Amino acid sequence: MACKHLESLELRPPGPNQAVYREDCTQCFDSIDDSTGLDVCLYCFNGGCTGDRNHSQLHYARSQHPLVLNIRRTKRVIERDEPRQKMSKLAISAETEADRFDTHLVVRCYECGIDDVDTTSARIASVVDGVMKANTFSRQEEVKAWEQEMTSCEHVLTLAQEPARAIESQDLGHCSMCSLQENLWLCLQCGNLGCGRAQFGGVGGQSHGLAHADASHHAVAVKLGSITPEGTADVYCYQCDEERVDEDLGKHLAHWGILLAERQKTEKSLTEMQIEQNLKWEFSMTTEDGKELKPLFGPGLTGLKNLGNSCYLASTAQCLFSLPQFQKRYFHPEDQPSQVQEPAQDLETQLRKIADGLLSGRYSKPDSDVVASEYSAEVPCQKGLAPSMLKHLVGRGHVEFSTMRQQDAFEFLLHLFKLINRSQHPPALGDPTDAFRFVMEQRLQCLSCKKVRYSTEEQDNISVPLPVRKIERLADQSESSGSASEYEPVTFKECLDSFTAEEVVELTCVSCGSKDGFTKRSLFKTFPAVLAVNARRIMQVNWVPTKVDVPVIVGDDPITLDGYKSPGKQDSEELMPEDAAAAQPAFTANPEALANLEQMGFPTARCEKALHATGNTDANAAMEWLFAHMEDPDID
């Protein structure tokens, strides 16, 4: 039976700017790697899954587009008849999809009920070819091949060894300064044996080899466990801080009684570890002390892929969807998806897709495409989800979030809140960002007449100042020998205390006319269910906004906020009368200039104040005003 839709005039190859969703479903994260593949609509190029949810069938029911291209991808098994070539340089090229996978294509017609439509027709063949050659929705530039040639250096070529001696085998078994028996580096100049740096994957090391090089100024060392009878090994120059090649390694080792013919390679070389790491889909995760973390699987334990400088999106999404308010609003695995014409362009659909991906556990499983290397027996990690549709949708039209540059996670959170606030929310579910809202109450008291004024403002976050204290160093103390940061750590309580501290501001009292000023303090009138806190790390250094690396310590103990709650007006306090300015309509900032200033990283309150002071027209003038008044006590 022939399909009657093959010559439809609606069938056209995708245009150069048309999105083709041929990687994963637009309504869930099922993909072309699943056993039933993914259906791509040959009319609008929507991607629909074909498994138990069958969003492809739902798309047909909604759009009445009968023809789809089913794409199914399977891992290609490569059998090698010859041993791998010996590695002489570090060179990794970006593999193409065809190198790693076999792709199976079938055209189906829902209306005619045909599961394998004849594709010899010129029209349908051109559409299928266009779909497969078009850039996918999330495709980025291919990773360029990178190459690191190993060369020698002047320190290796001019190596002057101390008087020869035969190092006893028992002295080659452990570090001369500790008991470590692996990752050992032999100084080729004097024969000292020291352990190396700790390596990813749990390889131990206390850097005693580096300490010896720093103390003795001996530059060249070789890793004992990497020496082969053929004369290859890890050679490192501490002066150049680079891996090197020693063409006379055999002679240099024989100087210390070590014969190449008697050596056996017992550890991975640095090159092998780097290549193994880079050939993996996911790098091994390690803690700060070098211990490898074990992968976890199950509901709520699903990771997000980095799309290229997209850590800000991943961290924000993981935090939000760990909250019960966002789970209640968007995680409904039993419900049918929203009936919208373009699911990839619908915020509700994409947030539900992310919620299902992160929370359901459907995708939290070992990735069958990640095969443990011959050196590692660890369980493969999960593949991770690529939130490319959400990133595009949320960033669309935004001057920063539409790019591939690094962004601030807090700014992204506020931008996402704005989009969610504008969305429609069923009464039974509500707006999940309501959990972040609270009321701050500001108290002003005249220093002269002691009258007070209270004002309130609803917020969904606070920006707390960081007490900045530089670490005092001795004159002969180097930066590297001390803390990694040049600033002392501060506690979260210190930040809250600073945020709610009383300060003196210069204002004229409308009651008594005094210009002595006011005391000002802001406290919480109500508390949110979830408090979003931003640490103000941007400071002016030589008139240049600079991000300061001040560690903020947040302990595991509960933080009591009772001391930060406003007591409200007291019976003994007298309110000052409202001035004429207070009765005037509130100031409205120029939206375009305000947006430009906010994109520079300035807080909204400061932007509005700067625009008010400079005529509310020019963002550049307001920016200059901000730089000139950054240290004003009433800037906020």
N, C-alpha and C positions, 0 to 999 in steps of 0.2 A: 504494500500500500504506500503510495507516494504522498508526501506532505504537500498540502495545497498552499502553504505559506512561503515556500522557498523563493518565489519571485516577487514577494511583496515589496512595494516601493518604499515601505518604511524601513527596510533593511539597508543600513549604510554602515561602512566602517567608522570607527570612532575618529573624531577630529583631533587635531594636535593638542587642543586645550580641554578635551573632554575627559572626565575622570572615568577610569575603568576599574571596577572593584573586583579584581580577580585574585586576591590573596586571601581575604577572609570575609565572612558574612557581614553585611552592614548592620545586622541586628544581634549578632552574638559573635563569639570568637572561633566558631568552627571554621575550618579552612580547607584549602586544597590538599592538605596532608592527611585529612580524615579518610577513612576507608571508602566512603561514598562520594568524596570529592565535593566540589563547589559548583553551583550553577550560576553562570553569568548570563544575564538577560541580553539577547542580541538586538534589543531595541533601545534600551536606556542604560545598559551595562551595569545594572545593579547586581551585587553579589549576594546569593542566597544559599544557605546551607541545605543539605539534602538528607540529613540524619533524622533523628527522632523528632526534632522540632520542625524541620522542613519549612524553613522560612522562604525557600524558593517557591513552594506551592502557594504560600500566602501572598507572595508578590504577584504571582500569576492571577490569583483570585481578585486582587485589588486592581491590577493594571490591565489585565487581559492581553498581556504580551506572551504569546504561546511558545516561541522558540528560545531555547537556552543552550549555551555551550557548557557541558559538564567538564570540568578540569580536575583531574586527580593526579597527585604527584606521589611518587614512591622513591625511596632512597635507593640510589644505584650502588650495587655491591661491586667493588673493584678488586679483582684478583690479580696478584702480582706473581709472575713466574720467576722474576729475578729479585735478588735482595736490593733494598733501597740503596741509593747512591750515598757515598760518604759525604757528610756535610762539611763544606769548606768555607761557606759564608752564610750569613743570615739573610735569606731572601724569601719573602712571602708575597705572593701575588694574590689578587682578589679572584677567588674562584667564581666561575659563572654558574648559573643555575643548571645549565646543561651538563656541567662537569660532575655535579653531585646528585642529580635527580633524573628519573625517567618521567615524562609527562604524558598522560593518556587523555585524549580528547574525544568526546562524543557529543553530537548535536541531538537534542531531544525536542519533541513537540508535545506540549501538554494538551492542546486541544485535539490533535489527531491521535494521541496516545501512542506515538512512535518513540521508542527508546534509542534508536540508532538511525537518524535521518541521513539520507544520502547527501554527501557534501561535494559531489562533483560539479554541481551547478556553480557557474562563475560568480554569481551574486553572493551566495552563501559562503563560498570558499574565500572570497575577498573579505567578508565580514569576520570570519573566523581568524584569518591571517592578521587582520587589523587588530583584533582583540589581543592576540598573543604577542604582537610586536609593540603594542602601545605601552607607554610607561604606566606602571601600576600606580594606584593612588598614593601609596606611601614610598614609592621608589626615590632614592636619593642618589647622588653621584656614587659611582663604584669606588671602593677603597683602592687607592693607587698602590701599585707594588712598591714595597719599600725594601731597601737593601743596605746592609751594614757590612762593608768589607773589613776583614780583620787585617791590620797592618802592624808593622813593627814601629819602634820609636827610638829616639836617641838614647833613652835610659837602658833599653834592651841592647842596642848595638854597642854601647860603650860600657857595658856591665863589667865592673872590676871586682872579682870575687876575692874573698879573704883566703888565707892559707888553707890548702886542701886538707880534708880529713874525711874519714869514713863514718857516717852517722849510723849507729847501731839500729837494728830493726826495731828493738823495743822502744827506742826513742822516737820512732815514727808512728807510734800507735795512738798518741793523744796529744792534745795541745800542751805547750810548755807552761801555760799559765792556768789551765783548768783541766778537767777530766774529759772534755769532749773528745769523741773518737771518730767523728765525721766532719766533713766540711773543713778539712785541715789544709793550710796554705804554708808552703815551704819558702822562706826567703832565700832567693838564689844568691844573694850577696854574702850572707853570713851563716846560713843553714838553720836559722831559728824556725821553729814550727809553731804557728798560731792558728786559732780557729777563725773562720771568716764571719761575715755578717749573717744574721738570721735571714733565711730565704723563705719565700712564699711556699706554702704546702707543708709547713711544719719542720723544715730543715733547721736544726739549731745552730746557734752561733752567738758569740759574745764579742766579736770584733777585736780579738786579741792580736790577730795578724795586722789589722789596721793600726792598732795602738803601737805595735812594734815599729811599723813603718813611720809613724808620726814621731816616735822618740828617736829613732836611729837615722831617719832620712834615707833608709834603704828602699828603693823604688819597686823592684821587680820580685814577684812571687808566683809560684805555680801551685795549682790545686792537686794534691797528691792523688785523690781518688779518681781524677779525670785522665791520668796519664795512661796512654796505650803503648803497646810494643812498637807500633808504627811511628811513634814520636809525636803524636798530637796530645794536647792537654790545654787546660785553661791557664793562660798566662795573663797576669794583671799587673798594670803599672799604676802604683798609687800616686805617683807624681802627676801623671796625665789623667788619672781617674778613668781609665779606659781599658778594655780588653785588648790584648796585643798578641802578636805572633813572634815566637822565638825560634829562628831557624837553627840555632845552635843549642837547642834544648837538651839533646842527648849529651853533649859535651859539658854543659853547665850542671846537669844532674850527676854525671860521672865524677865531677869534681868533689861531690859529697858522698861518693860510693854508691850511688843509685844507678842501676843499669836498666835501660829501657826494656831489654829483652826479658827481664824478670818481672816487669810490672804488669798488672792486670787492672783494667778499668772497673771500678767498683761503684762509682757514683755518676749521676747525670752531669754533663758539662753545662756551663751557663748557656751556651748556644742551644743545646737540646731543651733545657727548661724554658727558654724564651720561645722557641719554635712550638713546643708543646702547648704553652699557654696561648699563643696567638692562633693556633689551629683549632682550638676549642671554640665551640659556640659561646660558652660562658666561661669566664675566668674563675679559677678556684677562689673561694671566699675565705679570707683568713682574718683572724683577730689581730690586734695590735702587737701581741707577743708572738705572732707568726704561726699560731695554731690554726689548723684548717677547720672550718665549720662544716657540720654535717647538713646536707639538704633535708628539708622537711616538706611533707606533702599532706594535703587534705583541705577541707573547707576553710576559707580565710587565710590560706597560706600560699597564695599565688603571687608571683612577681610580675613586674612590668619591665619591658625592654627599654633600653635607652635608645631613643630615636635620633640621637645626636644633640648633646647639650640639653637634654630634656629631663634632667634629674629633678628640676623644680616641679615639673608636672607630676612625675611619679611619686615623689615624697608627699605632695599635697593630696593626691588622689588616695594614696594608701592611708594617710591620716584621717581624711574625711570619711572614708568608707569603713573605718574601724569604729565609727561612732554609731550608736543605735538610732539616732535621728536620721542619718543618711541611709542606713540600712532599711529602716521602716519606709522611707519615702521611695527608694529606687529599687530595692531588691524584692522582686515578686516573680520568682521562677515559674510559678504555675499559671501566671496570667499571660494572655495573648499580648504581643507587642502592639504599640500604638499604630493605628491605621493612618499612616502618613505616606505621601507620594514619594518622598525622597528621605529614607531613613538616615542616610549618612549626613544629611543637613538638618536633622532634628535633634535639639539638645536633650529633650526628654528621652528619646531613643538611645542616644549615645551614653547618657548617664546610667540608664538601665543596663546597657551593654557592659559598661565598666563594672557596675555593681555585681552583675551575674558572673563576670569573669573573675573578679577578685574573691567573691564570697562563696560561690557554689561548690568549688572544688573540682569542677569538671575538667579544668585545665591544669590542676596541680598534680602532675604526675611526671615520672622520669621521661625525659625527652628521648624518644627512640632514635633520633638523628644524632645524638651525642654519644659516641662510642668511647669508652675509657681507653686511654692510650696503653701501649705496651708496658709503660712504666708505672701506671697508676691503676689501682683497682677500685677507685671510689665509685659510689653510685652516681650515675649521671644526674645532673641538675635538671630542673624543669625548663622548658623552652622559654617560658615567659610570654606575656601578652604585649602586643604592639599597639598602644593607644593612639594610632595615627589619625583616625577619624575625629576623635575628641580633640586632639591637639589642633587640627586644622579648623574645626568648627569654633572652638573657644578663641583661637587666635585670629580668626578671619577679620580683617579690617583693622586690627590693632597694630600699631607701628612697631611694637617690640615682640609681642607673642606670636606674630605671624612669621617671624624669622627663625633661623636655626642657631641664633646666638644664645649664650648663657643668660638666664634671667633670675630675678629675685623671687623666691617661692612665696614670700608674704605678699608681694604685689600681685602675683598670679592668683593667690587665694582671694584677695579683695576683688579682682576682676571677675573671677568665677562667681563669687557671691552676687555681684551686680547682675550677671546674666541669669542666675537662678532666681533672684528677686523679681526679675521682669517676667519670668515664666508663669504659666498657669499651674495652680496646685489644687488637687481635689481636696475638698473640706476635710475628708476623713484622714488625709495624710498630712496636709499642711506644708508649710515652707520649712525645710530643715535648717535654714540659716537663722530661724527665730531663736534657736538654742544659743546663738552667739550674742544676742542683743541684750543690752543692759542700759542703765541710766547712770550717768555721772552727774554729781552735784558739785557746783563750784561755789565757794563762799568767799566773799570780799568783805573786808572790814577796814574802815577808815582809821588811820593811825591817830587822827586828831579827835574826832567826835565819837569814835567807836561804834558808829552805826554800821549795819551789815546789809548785804544784798546776796540773795541766793539765786542761782540760775541752774537749769538742768539741760542735759543734752543726751539723746539716745545714741549709742555707739555699738559697734560689733567687734571692736578690738581696742587695744591700748598699745601705745609705743612708749616704752620705758627707756629713760636715759641710762647709760652705763657709767658707773663711777670709774674713771680712768686713772690708774696708778701705774706708772712705769716702774719696772724692776730696776733697782739700783745695782749696777755692776761695778766690780773693782776695776781699777785702771788696767790691770794685766789679765783680766778675765775676758775670754773671747765669747762671741755670741753663741757659738756652737757648744760651748762647755756648760752653758746654763740652760734655762728653760727654752723650749721651742718658741715661746711667745715672749715679746718684750714687755708685756703688760701682766700685772698681777691678776689672778682669777678673782671674780666677784660672785657673790651668791645672788640667787634670784630675789631673796628677801631684801638685800641691799638695793636692788633695782626698783622694787616696789616702794621701799621707803623713800627713795629719791623721787619717784614719780608722784607720790602723795605728800611730799614734804611742803611745809609752808614757806612761802617766799614773799618778798616785798616787791611791789610793782609801782611804777610812777603813774598815778592817775589823779585827776582833780575831783574832789568830793563835791557832788551836786547838792549836798545838804549843808555843809559848813564852808565850802569854797576852799578848803585847805589843799595845798599842793604837796603835803608831806608824803602822800602815797597811801597804798593799801597793802594789807597782808592778803595773800591769795592762797587758797588750798582747794584741791579737787579730791573728792572721795566718792566711793561707790554709794549710790542711793539704792540700786538694786544689783543683784549679782546674776550673771548668766549661768546656764547649765554647763556651757563650755566657754572658757576664757581664752581668747586668741591674743597672744602677746608678741609684739615685735620689739626686738632689742635695737636701739638706735646705734648702729655701728659706724655711721658716716659722720666724720668730724672734719673740721677745717684744719689742714696742716699746710702752713705757708700759703693760705688763701686758696688752697686746692681741696675740694671735697675728697676725703680719703677714708677707706674702710679700715677700721682698727680691729686687730685680732685680740679681743678681750674675752678670755674664757668665762662663760657663765655657768656656775655650778647649780644644778637643780637636783636636790637630794631625793631619796626614795620616800622620805617621811611626808605625811600629809601637810599641806600648807594652810594654815588658818588665816582666813581673810577678815575675821571679825574686827580686827583693829583698823581696817581700812574702810569701814562702813560709816557713812555720814550720819551724825546724830540728828541732822535737821535743825530747824530754827528752835532756839531755846527761849523759854519764857522771859528770861532776863535780857534778851537781845532786842534792840530797836531797829526796825527796817528803815533804810533811807528811802526817800521818795524817788519815784521813777523820773529820770530826766527826760527832756524833750527828745533827745536822740533815741532813747529807748522806745518811744512811741512811734518812731518812723518805721517804714517797712524795712525788713531785713536786707542787708547788702547781698546782691547776687553777682557772683564773679563771672567774668567773661569766660564762657565754657571752653572756647578754643585755647585761650591763653592758659586757663587752669589745667587743661589736659596736657599741654606742652610742659608745664612746670612739674606736674605729677610724674610725667615720663622721665624727667631728669632725676627723680628720686626724692623730691621734697614732699613732706607731709602736706595733706590737703589744707589743714588749718593755717600753716605758714604761707602756702600759696595764696589763699584768699586774703590773708592779711597784707601780703606784699602787693597784690593787685589793687586792694583798697587804697594803699598808701601811694601808689604810682599812677592812679587815674583809670585803672581797670581796662587798659587797652593793649599794652605791649608786654609780652612775656619776657623779652630781654631786659627791659627796665625793671620788671619785678624781680628777675633773677639777680640783677646787680644790687637791688635793695636787700634781698635775702642775704647775700654775701656780706653786705655792710652791717647787717643787724643780727647776724647769726648768734652773737653772744648776748643779745638783749635779754634781760631776765623775764620779760613778758612776751617773748617771741612765740610762745605757744598759747 
